[in-house]
Amino acid sequence: MDDLHQLGEDLITTSARMVRWTPTHGVRLSLAAARILARLLDNGPTRISYLAEQEHCSQPTITNHIKRLEAAGLVERALDPHDARAWRITLTAAGHQELATMRRLLGASLEPYLAHLSGRDRKALRDGIEAMRRLMALDRLPG
């Protein structure tokens, strides 16, 4: 039987180490900003309160991130059509491009490491990534 706790712990610590491996020269965005852009890409227009909840931080913190991203032209705000008191944040074309550029740079920075893996190990990584994508496609874990 799998030790799911250990598997989860290994997944988190390994992915965090991978992120720390990647150099950030040439990357304009902080990892927090990139996470917000990626969430907007995945979810579409999103309320600030939902972003704060999903990023596990306060609404003022997310609002400050959104202000910086908006000033950079990477996101835009619009009134929520269902609640005029709330804003919905949308990724702009420039935000899509910035996120794609960052992902390309970070992916390219891992190429030298990945080149040392055997074809079998690279296939195992691809299979693992596909399994994680299937898991994330569930969107929500059962209650």
RASUL-V433683 format. One record per residue. N is the residue number from 1. PHI is phi in degrees with one decimal (* if undefined). PSI is psi as a letter, one per 30 degrees, with the letter a starting at -180 (* if undefined). D_LAST is the distance of its C-alpha to the last C-alpha in whole Angstrom. Layout:
BEGIN
{{N & PHI & PSI & D_LAST} {N & PHI & PSI & D_LAST}}
END
This chain:
BEGIN
{{1 & * & k & 22} {2 & -69.1 & k & 21} {3 & -89.6 & j & 20} {4 & -65.4 & e & 17} {5 & -61.1 & e & 17} {6 & -64.4 & e & 21} {7 & -60.2 & e & 20} {8 & -62.9 & e & 18} {9 & -62.7 & e & 20} {10 & -62.9 & e & 23} {11 & -62.6 & e & 22} {12 & -64.8 & e & 21} {13 & -67.7 & e & 25} {14 & -68.4 & e & 26} {15 & -66.0 & e & 25} {16 & -63.7 & e & 26} {17 & -64.7 & e & 30} {18 & -60.3 & e & 30} {19 & -62.7 & e & 30} {20 & -67.5 & f & 32} {21 & -66.9 & e & 35} {22 & -75.1 & k & 35} {23 & -69.7 & l & 38} {24 & -108.5 & g & 38} {25 & -66.3 & k & 41} {26 & 87.2 & f & 42} {27 & -97.8 & k & 38} {28 & -82.3 & f & 38} {29 & -94.9 & k & 35} {30 & -74.3 & l & 33} {31 & -63.7 & e & 29} {32 & -64.7 & e & 28} {33 & -64.4 & e & 29} {34 & -63.4 & e & 29} {35 & -62.5 & e & 25} {36 & -65.2 & e & 25} {37 & -61.3 & e & 27} {38 & -64.3 & e & 25} {39 & -64.4 & e & 22} {40 & -65.7 & e & 24} {41 & -62.5 & e & 26} {42 & -69.7 & e & 22} {43 & -103.5 & f & 21} {44 & 78.0 & a & 24} {45 & -53.0 & k & 26} {46 & -138.3 & k & 23} {47 & -74.7 & k & 24} {48 & -59.3 & e & 24} {49 & -61.4 & e & 22} {50 & -69.7 & e & 19} {51 & -59.5 & e & 21} {52 & -61.1 & e & 21} {53 & -62.2 & e & 18} {54 & -69.9 & e & 17} {55 & -90.8 & g & 20} {56 & 56.1 & h & 19} {57 & -144.5 & l & 22} {58 & -78.1 & l & 24} {59 & -62.2 & e & 25} {60 & -60.6 & e & 29} {61 & -64.5 & e & 28} {62 & -64.4 & e & 27} {63 & -58.9 & e & 30} {64 & -64.1 & e & 32} {65 & -60.1 & e & 31} {66 & -62.2 & e & 31} {67 & -58.5 & e & 34} {68 & -67.2 & e & 36} {69 & -66.4 & e & 34} {70 & -67.3 & e & 35} {71 & -61.9 & e & 39} {72 & -82.4 & f & 39} {73 & 78.6 & g & 38} {74 & -93.9 & f & 35} {75 & -137.6 & l & 33} {76 & -139.4 & l & 34} {77 & -106.3 & k & 32} {78 & -145.1 & l & 33} {79 & -62.2 & k & 32} {80 & -69.4 & k & 29} {81 & -64.2 & f & 30} {82 & -97.0 & f & 27} {83 & -156.3 & j & 28} {84 & -65.6 & f & 32} {85 & -84.6 & f & 31} {86 & -116.3 & l & 28} {87 & -107.6 & k & 29} {88 & -115.0 & k & 27} {89 & -101.1 & k & 28} {90 & -126.5 & k & 29} {91 & -74.5 & k & 30} {92 & -88.6 & l & 34} {93 & -59.5 & e & 36} {94 & -65.3 & e & 37} {95 & -66.0 & e & 34} {96 & -58.0 & e & 33} {97 & -64.7 & e & 36} {98 & -63.0 & e & 36} {99 & -64.5 & e & 32} {100 & -62.3 & e & 34} {101 & -63.4 & e & 37} {102 & -63.0 & e & 35} {103 & -63.5 & e & 33} {104 & -62.9 & e & 36} {105 & -62.0 & e & 37} {106 & -69.0 & e & 35} {107 & -62.3 & e & 34} {108 & -63.3 & e & 38} {109 & -67.9 & f & 38} {110 & -89.0 & f & 36} {111 & -52.2 & e & 39} {112 & -60.5 & e & 41} {113 & -70.2 & e & 39} {114 & -65.3 & f & 37} {115 & -63.4 & f & 41} {116 & -80.5 & f & 41} {117 & -82.6 & l & 38} {118 & -71.6 & l & 39} {119 & -57.9 & e & 39} {120 & -63.3 & e & 36} {121 & -67.4 & e & 34} {122 & -62.6 & e & 34} {123 & -63.9 & e & 33} {124 & -61.4 & e & 30} {125 & -63.5 & e & 29} {126 & -59.7 & e & 29} {127 & -63.1 & e & 27} {128 & -64.9 & e & 24} {129 & -64.1 & e & 24} {130 & -63.0 & e & 24} {131 & -62.7 & e & 21} {132 & -65.8 & e & 19} {133 & -63.0 & e & 20} {134 & -63.5 & e & 18} {135 & -62.9 & e & 15} {136 & -67.0 & f & 15} {137 & -66.4 & f & 16} {138 & -66.2 & f & 13} {139 & 69.1 & e & 12} {140 & -143.4 & k & 9} {141 & -76.5 & k & 6} {142 & -61.3 & k & 4} {143 & -70.0 & * & 0}}
END
